[in-house]
Amino acid sequence: MSFRIIRTTVFPHAPESTLPEERHILGDVDAEVVPVTVQSPDELAEAARGADGVITSNVPVTEAVINAMNPCRGIVTASVGFDHIDLETATARGIPVAHVPDFCSREVADHTIGLLLACVRKITELNNALHAGIWDRTALSPMMPIYGKTLGLIGLGRIGREVARRAAAFDLRLIAHDPYVSQEVADRYGVELVSLEQLLRESHFVSIHTPLTPETRHLLSDPQFALMKESALVFNTARGPVIDEAALIRALESGRIAGAGLDVFEQEPVAPDNPLLGMANVVVTPHAGGYSEESIRTVRRLAAEEMARMLRGQQPRNLVNRELIARWQTAG
């Protein structure tokens, strides 16, 4: 075959390890798909030596990985976020990078609402108590209702809008902070746009739905937690580093805020001794918000299609480094 594409596997013992869909799509452009189970950029660099491209999900594509390919014709991340890709190096070398922005919006929104319900209704704590033989419906008082409270969405993109649609059914007041969204768009979802400070002061529930960028890294830290209600609950199903985790731990330990629901962490996999894992008022899941059988099939197909476009010399549909777009405009 003319091309060799490395595909990192997320679930090595699942059917994805055979990659039938990717092989079918990329076989049409005479590309061999090589599944690899790697955990680090160094391992990926070794596996990618001499390859023409890589499709990753969560393993970082560093400069060393790019150097290992000869030449690298394209990088696709089978994920919404792309903060684990060395965009600067890729762009400087004219290597297109693509992502898959809309394969799991509804799953993540469902997961967000699930975390909210679990925290507000203290479902995890009640479940654990009953499994331990403790029948006590009042031991976890106080327990606030959901209806009539304010949900603040930090980010009103695809996922934030899906959360807003679901949250409306709970009779919540919806506010959001997103400098890239107009009030006209927000009105379609029953959301009032406000400043970040107002959102933090007024929200009973704060939910993060923003990508990780230099501007959003540690967007929530000590000064922001100090603005929140003591009864506030914080939810993050976006990217871990949007929250300053050390500051979150301080806020929880001091009682500055009441609890959190987290699907993402600053370091993943999360360390077993992370204090968040030992807090009864924190519900945690292992970056699983986007998962469903349907979403995994969809992202695998869309990622393979993006790589196929790159190998054909076509513009990817979801090009991340837009600086390269002139290449295809000139060709057209």
matplotlib code that plots the C-alpha trace (Angstrom):
import matplotlib.pyplot as plt

x = [0.0, 1.1, 0.5, 0.8, -1.5, -1.0, -4.2, -4.0, -6.6, -8.5, -10.1, -7.5, -9.6, -12.7, -13.7, -12.1, -8.7, -9.4, -10.4, -12.6, -14.3, -11.0, -9.5, -12.4, -12.4, -8.6, -8.2, -10.0, -7.0, -4.4, -3.6, -2.7, -4.1, -1.8, -3.5, -1.2, -1.7, 0.5, 0.3, 2.9, 4.3, 7.6, 5.8, 3.7, 6.8, 8.4, 5.3, 4.9, 8.4, 8.2, 4.4, 2.5, 0.0, -1.6, -5.1, -5.0, -7.6, -5.8, -2.1, -0.3, 1.2, 4.4, 7.2, 9.0, 6.0, 5.9, 9.6, 9.3, 7.0, 8.6, 6.9, 3.8, 0.9, -1.7, -2.8, -6.4, -7.6, -10.7, -11.9, -13.5, -10.5, -7.1, -4.9, -2.8, -1.6, 1.6, -0.2, 2.7, 5.1, 2.4, 1.5, 5.1, 5.7, 2.4, 0.9, -2.9, -4.5, -8.2, -10.5, -14.1, -16.1, -19.6, -19.7, -20.7, -22.3, -25.5, -23.6, -21.6, -24.7, -26.5, -23.4, -23.4, -27.1, -26.3, -23.5, -25.8, -28.5, -26.1, -24.6, -27.8, -29.8, -26.6, -27.3, -23.8, -23.7, -27.2, -26.3, -23.1, -24.9, -27.6, -25.1, -23.5, -26.8, -27.7, -31.4, -31.5, -33.1, -32.3, -28.6, -27.5, -29.5, -29.5, -30.5, -31.6, -34.2, -33.1, -36.2, -36.0, -32.2, -29.7, -27.5, -24.5, -22.9, -19.3, -19.3, -22.4, -21.1, -22.5, -22.4, -23.4, -26.5, -27.4, -27.1, -29.3, -32.0, -32.0, -31.8, -34.9, -37.0, -35.9, -37.3, -33.9, -32.9, -30.2, -27.4, -24.1, -20.8, -19.4, -17.8, -18.2, -22.0, -24.6, -27.7, -29.8, -28.3, -28.6, -32.3, -33.0, -32.0, -33.6, -30.3, -29.3, -25.7, -23.8, -20.3, -18.2, -18.3, -22.1, -22.4, -20.2, -22.1, -25.6, -25.3, -26.2, -24.7, -21.7, -21.0, -17.9, -18.3, -15.3, -12.3, -8.9, -6.9, -4.2, -7.1, -9.2, -6.5, -7.2, -10.2, -11.6, -9.1, -9.1, -10.5, -13.4, -14.3, -14.3, -17.2, -19.4, -22.2, -21.2, -24.0, -22.6, -21.8, -19.2, -19.3, -16.6, -17.1, -14.8, -11.1, -9.5, -7.0, -9.9, -10.1, -7.1, -7.4, -5.4, -7.7, -10.7, -9.4, -8.9, -12.4, -13.9, -11.9, -12.6, -16.3, -16.1, -18.2, -20.4, -19.3, -18.3, -19.0, -15.9, -15.4, -12.0, -8.9, -5.6, -3.7, -5.2, -5.4, -6.0, -3.5, -5.0, -4.0, -5.7, -7.7, -10.7, -11.2, -11.6, -14.2, -17.8, -19.2, -17.3, -18.7, -16.1, -16.0, -13.0, -13.4, -16.3, -18.8, -18.6, -18.9, -21.6, -21.5, -23.0, -20.6, -17.5, -18.6, -19.3, -16.0, -14.0, -15.7, -15.4, -11.7, -10.9, -12.7, -10.7, -7.5, -8.6, -9.2, -5.7, -4.2, -6.1, -4.8, -8.2, -9.1, -10.3, -13.8, -12.7, -9.3, -7.8, -4.8, -6.8, -3.6, -3.1, -6.5, -4.9, -3.3, -6.7, -8.1, -5.1, -5.5, -9.2]
y = [0.0, 3.6, 5.0, 3.8, 5.4, 4.8, 4.6, 4.7, 2.5, 3.7, 0.3, -2.3, -5.3, -4.0, -4.6, -1.2, -2.9, -4.5, -1.2, -2.6, 0.8, 2.7, 0.0, 0.1, 3.9, 4.3, 1.3, 3.2, 5.6, 2.8, 3.3, 0.6, 1.2, 0.1, -0.1, 0.6, 0.6, 3.3, 5.5, 8.2, 10.4, 8.5, 5.2, 6.9, 8.4, 4.9, 3.4, 6.2, 6.0, 6.3, 6.6, 9.0, 10.1, 9.5, 9.3, 9.7, 10.1, 11.1, 10.3, 13.6, 14.3, 16.1, 17.5, 14.2, 12.3, 14.6, 14.2, 10.4, 10.4, 10.8, 12.9, 13.6, 14.2, 14.8, 14.5, 13.7, 13.6, 11.6, 14.0, 17.4, 18.9, 19.3, 20.7, 17.5, 18.3, 20.4, 22.8, 25.2, 22.6, 21.1, 24.5, 25.6, 22.5, 22.8, 19.7, 19.8, 18.9, 18.0, 17.2, 15.8, 18.5, 17.0, 13.3, 13.3, 16.5, 14.8, 12.2, 14.9, 16.9, 13.8, 13.1, 16.7, 16.4, 13.0, 14.5, 17.4, 15.0, 12.8, 15.7, 17.6, 14.5, 12.9, 9.7, 8.3, 8.9, 7.4, 4.4, 3.8, 4.1, 1.7, -0.8, -0.6, -1.4, 2.1, 3.1, 6.8, 9.3, 12.3, 11.8, 13.7, 16.9, 19.6, 18.6, 21.5, 21.1, 21.7, 23.6, 27.3, 27.4, 29.1, 27.1, 29.0, 27.7, 28.7, 28.2, 28.1, 26.1, 22.7, 21.0, 24.0, 24.4, 20.7, 21.1, 24.2, 22.2, 19.5, 21.8, 23.7, 20.7, 21.1, 24.6, 26.1, 29.7, 29.5, 32.0, 31.7, 33.4, 33.1, 36.1, 34.4, 33.9, 36.6, 37.1, 36.4, 32.9, 32.5, 33.4, 30.3, 28.2, 30.3, 31.5, 35.0, 36.0, 37.6, 38.4, 35.6, 37.5, 37.7, 34.1, 33.0, 35.2, 34.1, 30.5, 27.6, 25.2, 26.2, 23.9, 24.2, 23.7, 25.7, 24.4, 24.5, 27.4, 29.7, 32.0, 29.4, 27.5, 27.9, 30.0, 29.0, 29.5, 31.0, 34.4, 32.8, 30.3, 33.2, 34.8, 31.7, 30.8, 28.5, 26.2, 26.2, 23.0, 23.0, 20.6, 20.0, 17.7, 19.8, 19.8, 19.4, 22.3, 24.8, 24.5, 25.1, 21.8, 22.8, 25.8, 23.6, 21.3, 24.3, 25.6, 22.2, 21.5, 25.0, 24.8, 27.7, 25.7, 22.7, 20.1, 19.1, 16.7, 16.0, 13.9, 15.5, 16.3, 18.2, 15.0, 11.9, 9.2, 10.8, 9.8, 7.4, 9.7, 12.8, 14.4, 14.8, 11.0, 10.9, 13.6, 12.4, 15.6, 15.1, 12.7, 11.6, 9.7, 8.7, 11.1, 9.0, 11.8, 11.4, 7.6, 5.6, 2.7, 5.1, 8.0, 5.7, 4.3, 7.9, 9.4, 6.5, 6.9, 10.7, 10.6, 8.1, 10.2, 13.3, 11.4, 10.1, 13.6, 14.6, 11.7, 12.7, 16.3, 17.6, 20.2, 18.5, 19.5, 20.4, 21.9, 23.1, 25.1, 27.4, 29.2, 26.4, 26.9, 29.1, 25.9, 24.5, 27.9, 28.4, 24.9, 25.4]
z = [0.0, -0.6, 2.9, 6.5, 9.1, 12.8, 14.8, 18.6, 20.3, 23.3, 24.2, 23.1, 24.2, 22.4, 18.7, 17.9, 18.0, 14.7, 13.1, 10.3, 9.5, 9.4, 7.2, 4.8, 4.5, 4.3, 2.1, -0.6, -0.7, -0.6, 3.1, 5.6, 9.1, 11.9, 15.4, 18.3, 22.0, 23.5, 26.5, 26.0, 23.2, 23.3, 22.6, 19.9, 18.3, 18.1, 16.7, 14.1, 12.8, 9.0, 8.9, 6.8, 9.4, 12.8, 14.1, 17.9, 20.6, 23.7, 23.3, 22.7, 19.3, 20.1, 18.0, 18.5, 17.1, 14.1, 13.5, 13.5, 10.5, 7.1, 6.0, 8.0, 5.7, 8.3, 12.0, 13.1, 16.6, 17.1, 19.7, 20.2, 21.9, 20.3, 23.1, 23.0, 19.5, 18.9, 16.6, 16.4, 14.9, 12.6, 11.2, 10.8, 8.7, 6.7, 8.2, 8.4, 11.8, 12.0, 14.8, 15.2, 16.9, 16.9, 17.5, 21.2, 22.1, 23.3, 25.3, 27.1, 27.8, 29.2, 31.3, 32.6, 33.7, 35.2, 37.4, 38.4, 39.5, 41.3, 43.2, 44.0, 45.0, 46.6, 44.8, 45.1, 48.8, 49.4, 47.2, 49.1, 52.5, 51.5, 50.2, 53.6, 55.2, 56.3, 55.7, 56.4, 54.1, 56.2, 57.1, 54.1, 54.8, 53.6, 50.1, 47.8, 45.1, 41.5, 40.2, 40.5, 40.8, 38.5, 36.2, 34.8, 31.6, 30.9, 27.2, 24.9, 22.0, 20.8, 24.2, 26.2, 24.1, 24.4, 28.2, 28.1, 26.2, 28.8, 31.8, 30.7, 31.6, 35.2, 35.5, 35.9, 35.2, 32.6, 32.2, 30.3, 29.7, 26.2, 24.4, 21.0, 21.1, 20.5, 22.7, 19.6, 19.5, 23.3, 23.2, 21.1, 24.1, 26.8, 28.0, 29.3, 28.5, 31.5, 32.5, 34.1, 37.5, 37.4, 36.5, 39.4, 41.9, 40.9, 39.9, 42.2, 39.6, 37.4, 34.4, 32.2, 28.4, 27.0, 25.1, 26.7, 25.3, 26.8, 27.8, 29.5, 31.4, 35.1, 34.2, 37.6, 40.4, 43.9, 43.0, 41.0, 43.8, 46.2, 44.2, 44.4, 46.7, 49.5, 48.3, 44.7, 42.8, 40.0, 37.1, 34.5, 31.5, 29.2, 29.9, 33.3, 33.2, 32.8, 36.6, 38.8, 40.6, 43.6, 44.1, 43.7, 46.4, 48.7, 48.0, 48.8, 51.9, 53.3, 52.6, 50.2, 47.8, 48.4, 45.9, 42.4, 39.6, 37.5, 34.4, 33.6, 35.6, 35.2, 35.0, 33.4, 34.4, 37.7, 40.5, 43.1, 45.9, 44.4, 47.3, 45.1, 45.0, 48.7, 49.0, 49.6, 48.1, 44.8, 42.1, 39.7, 36.4, 34.2, 31.2, 30.0, 29.2, 25.4, 25.4, 23.8, 21.3, 18.7, 19.4, 19.2, 15.8, 14.6, 15.7, 14.2, 10.8, 10.8, 11.8, 9.1, 6.5, 7.5, 7.1, 3.7, 2.6, 3.7, 1.8, -1.3, -1.0, -0.1, 2.6, 5.8, 6.8, 10.4, 9.9, 13.1, 11.8, 9.6, 8.6, 6.0, 4.3, 1.5, 0.2, -0.9, -2.0, -4.3, -5.6, -6.3]

ax = plt.figure().add_subplot(projection="3d")
ax.plot(x, y, z, "-o")
ax.set_aspect("equal")
plt.show()
